[in-house]
Amino acid sequence: MPTRTPWTCVLWDVDGTIVDASDGILRRLTITLEHFGRRPPTRAELVHWIGPPMYDSFQANVGMTPTEATEAVAFYRTLGKADGYTTGAKLFAGVAELIHELSDQGIPQATASSKPEIQVDALMDHFGLAPCFTTIVGATLDEKTLSAKSDIVAEALRRLEVAGVDVSRPVLIGDRHHDVEGGAENGVPVVFVRWGFSWPHEADGAQAAVETVDQLRSLLLVEDADA
């Protein structure tokens, strides 16, 4: 049966929503924090690190000063560049297929990630998803010039509009409270996915929360009974 969508464009968070990069993140965090004399996180503690900008996380999670956090981010990014940005990254099952399906339906899509844009570009290329996106948007490398989720969502909408996309009914797909808050600040409803790195309460304020890709698909693509 033909499908339609209630949305004019779809924005995607990346870490915890499209990609599971936890193995590489844990490795780089361990090396970085040991280098700076701090205790590295356990795998269970990664929930505190994946999602927010690393510049903020180094301060919030291990008490670094802004200057120390800037140095830690630079060191961490050097490790990521050496790894090639995609080492250890995996797609969450079924998400790439949904992104391709939306693209095939002609629905404009963009990333809206707190991950540095150079890394998002590399990941989308690596997994063959880059052609599905009208624009790929992420943070600046220093995670200070452009890092807040609200600013990244605004930039994604701006680039889509410049590309001629109707941004009157956007939706953001994400897995952390930063996504919900960043969407709200831009008037963008959020569909919260529970397969990422989050606590249950982080879905508060989202328009909907889903457990599976099939549930997400049913909110993004609706069977058109009148067709």
Secondary structure, 3 states (H helix, E strand, C coil): CCEECCCCEEEECCECCCEECHHHHHHHHHHHHHHCCCCCCCHHHHHHCCCCCHHHHHHHHHCCCHHHHHHHHHHHHHHHHHHCCCCCCEECCCHHHHHHHHHHCCCCEEEEEEEEHHHHHHHHHHCCCHHHCCEEEEECCCCCCCCCHHHHHHHHHHHHHHCCCCCCCEEEEECCHHHHHHHHHCCCCEEEECCCCCCHHHHCCCCEEECCHHHHHHHHCEECCCC
